[in-house]
Amino acid sequence: MKLEIDKRVLNFLKKIPLKDSTKALSYIELFEKYQFNLDARYLKKVSGPVWELRPGRIRLYLLVKSPRQIVIYAIIKKSQKITKADLKTIQSRLSEYL
């Protein structure tokens, strides 16, 4: 199944270093190919329909709500936990798509 990418995520990927964006796009291709058969090093459930794809220091947040799968948010990881501001943005985008 083809994974949709929010236009704000595409803009983010254009602004970060090429090495990081290339790795992120390769992980998106991996997810499209293997879906939820990916190891926990690559994919982790955050909560509800939100999953985290983990290419290096980039975090891609996916909304997985049948039949759609959409990358709704992306960040450069700076700490172990998701910040409250990032969670708020994820929730906001989640409500846009649901």
MITI-551947 format. One line per 2 residues: number of its first residue (from 1); their letters; for each residue y, z, x of N, C-alpha, C. Coordinates in Angstrom, 3 decimals, padded with zeros to 6 digits. Atoms other than C-alpha are relative to their C-alpha. Layout:
<nodes>
NUM) A) Y,Z,X,Y,Z,X,Y,Z,X; ...
</nodes>
This chain:
<nodes>
1) MK) -001.184,000.000,000.834,000.000,000.000,000.000,001.249,000.000,000.880; -001.252,000.119,-000.754,003.480,-000.873,001.236,000.874,001.234,-000.255
3) LE) -000.864,-001.170,000.060,005.713,002.090,001.990,001.444,-000.469,-000.107; -001.410,000.343,000.161,009.279,001.729,000.696,000.831,000.905,000.902
5) ID) -000.887,-000.792,-000.855,012.153,002.932,002.895,001.390,000.008,-000.617; -001.349,-000.165,000.543,015.409,004.295,001.476,001.005,-000.627,000.966
7) KR) -000.983,000.682,-000.850,018.424,002.352,002.761,000.723,000.967,000.934; -000.645,-000.995,-000.872,019.956,005.579,004.164,-000.888,000.318,001.200
9) VL) 000.936,-000.213,-001.104,016.823,006.066,006.271,000.061,-001.195,000.955; -000.121,001.192,-000.853,017.070,002.478,007.534,001.271,000.069,000.843
11) NF) -001.254,-000.162,-000.753,020.698,003.139,008.533,-000.153,001.035,001.103; 000.262,-001.040,-000.999,019.602,006.315,010.334,-000.803,-000.578,001.168
13) LK) 000.857,000.570,-001.041,016.898,004.400,012.220,000.741,-001.001,000.885; -000.803,000.942,-000.792,019.459,001.812,013.339,000.925,000.732,000.979
15) KI) -000.960,-000.752,-000.807,021.707,004.541,014.806,-000.633,000.804,001.131; 000.653,-000.811,-001.032,019.137,006.464,016.843,-000.474,-000.899,001.142
17) PL) 000.481,000.817,-001.125,017.818,005.347,020.258,-001.176,-000.898,-000.391; 001.021,001.008,000.301,015.580,002.267,020.156,-001.416,000.549,000.163
19) KD) 001.326,-000.580,-000.246,012.627,004.190,021.596,-000.452,000.831,-001.204; 000.342,-000.854,001.143,012.736,006.688,018.707,-000.222,-000.817,-001.267
21) ST) 000.148,000.794,001.221,013.240,004.101,015.968,-001.268,-000.863,000.049; 001.221,000.788,-000.150,010.414,001.937,017.336,-001.226,000.859,-000.291
23) KA) 001.119,-000.906,000.233,008.069,004.926,017.334,-000.092,000.358,-001.487; -000.009,-000.330,001.427,009.127,005.870,013.791,-000.571,-001.153,-000.826
25) LS) 000.500,001.159,000.743,008.468,002.343,012.528,-001.500,-000.222,000.240; 001.434,000.145,-000.259,005.066,002.287,014.239,-000.803,001.041,-000.794
27) YI) 000.668,-001.024,000.812,004.160,005.546,012.446,-000.015,-000.395,-001.477; -000.022,000.484,001.380,005.226,004.010,009.152,-001.126,-001.017,-000.197
29) EL) 001.102,000.966,000.073,002.816,001.143,009.861,-001.357,000.696,000.010; 001.247,-000.776,-000.025,000.085,003.671,010.714,-000.284,000.598,-001.376
31) FE) 000.186,-000.592,001.322,000.653,005.431,007.399,-000.396,-001.056,-001.025; 000.346,001.076,000.928,000.533,002.135,005.513,-001.466,-000.405,000.157
33) KY) 001.381,000.415,-000.270,-002.798,001.350,007.160,-001.015,001.087,-000.357; 000.994,-001.067,000.142,-004.534,004.761,007.076,000.295,001.006,-001.110
35) QF) -000.409,-000.895,001.079,-002.624,006.597,004.311,-000.240,001.470,000.384; 000.177,-001.437,-000.213,-003.755,010.229,004.059,-001.188,000.332,000.887
37) NL) 001.082,-000.229,-000.949,-006.595,009.792,006.539,000.544,000.301,001.391; -000.611,-000.324,-001.291,-004.119,010.446,009.365,-000.212,001.470,000.333
39) DA) 000.159,-001.354,-000.513,-004.629,013.544,011.474,001.274,000.819,-000.238; -001.143,-000.908,000.217,-002.335,016.590,011.018,001.080,-000.145,001.073
41) RY) -001.023,000.249,-001.025,-000.574,015.617,014.255,001.009,-001.039,-000.479; -000.834,001.089,000.486,000.845,012.636,012.379,000.633,000.282,-001.367
43) LK) -000.395,-000.147,001.399,001.144,013.757,008.768,-000.271,001.417,-000.476; 000.136,-001.366,000.483,001.732,017.126,007.119,000.644,000.097,-001.382
45) KV) -000.570,-000.204,001.338,002.293,018.145,003.497,001.078,001.070,000.096; -001.095,-000.966,-000.004,005.637,019.904,003.015,-000.087,000.827,-001.268
47) SG) 000.172,-000.681,001.287,005.530,020.781,-000.691,000.011,-001.037,-001.108; 000.058,000.919,001.128,004.732,019.105,-003.980,-000.317,-001.413,000.447
49) PV) 000.274,001.392,-000.356,004.974,015.329,-003.586,000.631,-000.432,001.333; -000.700,000.325,-001.255,006.797,015.544,-000.209,-000.920,000.231,001.196
51) WE) 000.795,-000.046,-001.224,004.996,014.783,003.057,000.902,-000.294,001.189; -000.775,000.198,-001.221,006.269,014.782,006.634,-000.817,-000.854,000.966
53) LR) 000.580,000.860,-001.020,005.433,011.939,009.012,000.695,000.376,001.302; -000.524,-000.649,-001.186,005.895,013.160,012.596,-000.048,-000.833,001.276
55) PG) -000.020,000.809,-001.231,006.699,010.485,015.201,000.892,000.630,001.081; -000.757,-000.613,-001.094,007.738,012.461,018.285,001.015,000.995,-000.509
57) RI) -001.034,-000.943,000.426,011.048,014.218,017.731,000.654,-000.389,-001.325; -000.513,000.452,001.291,011.775,012.277,014.534,-000.908,000.543,-001.098
59) RL) 000.762,-000.410,001.176,010.715,013.596,011.138,000.394,-000.908,-001.158; -000.203,000.873,001.154,010.303,011.205,008.214,-000.611,000.700,-001.211
61) YL) 000.475,-000.683,001.200,010.000,012.728,004.754,-000.313,-001.038,-001.070; 000.512,000.980,000.944,007.935,010.777,002.249,-000.147,000.619,-001.377
63) LV) 000.297,-000.358,001.378,007.884,011.015,-001.508,-001.238,-000.788,-000.379; 001.244,000.656,000.380,004.351,010.284,-002.621,-000.253,000.344,-001.456
65) KS) 000.157,-000.176,001.443,004.330,009.891,-006.382,-000.562,-001.298,-000.527; 000.704,001.210,000.403,001.790,007.404,-007.677,000.807,-000.781,-001.022
67) PR) 000.576,000.880,-001.013,002.166,004.446,-007.546,000.927,-000.230,001.194; -000.979,000.254,-001.059,005.223,004.667,-005.228,-000.148,000.971,001.164
69) QI) -000.089,-000.804,-001.209,005.467,005.928,-001.677,001.270,-000.436,000.704; -001.331,000.335,-000.488,009.000,006.115,-000.314,000.404,000.960,001.118
71) VI) -000.605,-000.836,-001.037,010.551,007.375,002.936,001.397,000.337,-000.526; -001.258,-000.378,000.643,013.422,009.364,001.410,001.005,000.633,000.960
73) YA) -000.917,-000.698,-000.902,014.876,011.170,004.443,-000.570,-000.016,001.404; 000.424,-000.030,-001.404,014.756,011.215,008.249,000.982,000.847,000.801
75) II) -000.832,-000.821,-000.877,016.040,013.618,010.906,-000.549,-000.048,001.417; 000.468,-000.267,-001.353,015.852,014.277,014.603,-000.280,001.490,000.045
77) KK) 000.432,-001.394,000.006,013.924,017.519,014.967,000.721,000.774,001.099; -000.690,-000.847,-000.960,015.912,020.287,016.640,-000.565,001.410,000.032
79) SQ) 000.600,-001.337,000.036,013.954,023.388,015.621,-001.344,-000.063,-000.710; 001.313,-000.056,000.628,010.594,024.495,014.265,000.064,-000.167,-001.510
81) KI) -000.099,000.018,001.451,011.809,024.856,010.680,000.999,-001.041,-000.488; -000.937,000.901,000.655,013.554,022.494,008.305,001.219,000.831,-000.399
83) TK) -001.204,-000.756,000.342,017.170,023.606,007.878,000.241,-000.037,-001.510; -000.318,-000.052,001.429,018.513,024.575,004.464,000.757,-001.244,-000.442
85) AD) -000.758,001.214,000.335,020.906,021.618,004.548,-000.936,-001.200,-000.147; 000.963,001.097,000.091,018.024,019.215,005.210,-000.861,000.132,-001.255
87) LK) 000.784,-000.222,001.216,015.965,020.790,002.423,000.796,-000.387,-001.245; -000.865,000.341,001.135,018.903,020.390,000.054,000.099,-001.525,-000.159
89) TI) -000.066,001.464,000.038,019.213,016.707,000.972,-001.320,-000.588,-000.488; 001.322,000.474,000.434,015.464,016.180,000.530,-000.150,000.207,-001.505
91) QS) 000.098,-000.284,001.435,015.593,017.843,-002.902,000.879,-000.944,-000.819; -000.922,000.901,000.684,018.592,015.731,-003.894,-000.582,-001.408,-000.103
93) RL) 000.589,001.343,000.013,016.894,012.488,-002.915,-001.283,-000.040,-000.828; 001.211,-000.106,000.823,013.675,013.650,-004.539,000.356,-000.159,-001.467
95) SE) -000.411,000.088,001.404,015.504,014.067,-007.840,000.512,-001.413,-000.352; -000.434,001.380,000.233,017.016,010.574,-007.442,-001.175,-000.904,-000.356
97) YL) 001.145,000.897,000.167,013.566,009.000,-007.300,-000.962,000.435,-001.100; 000.941,-000.460,001.030,011.745,011.145,-009.860,000.530,-000.162,-001.391
</nodes>
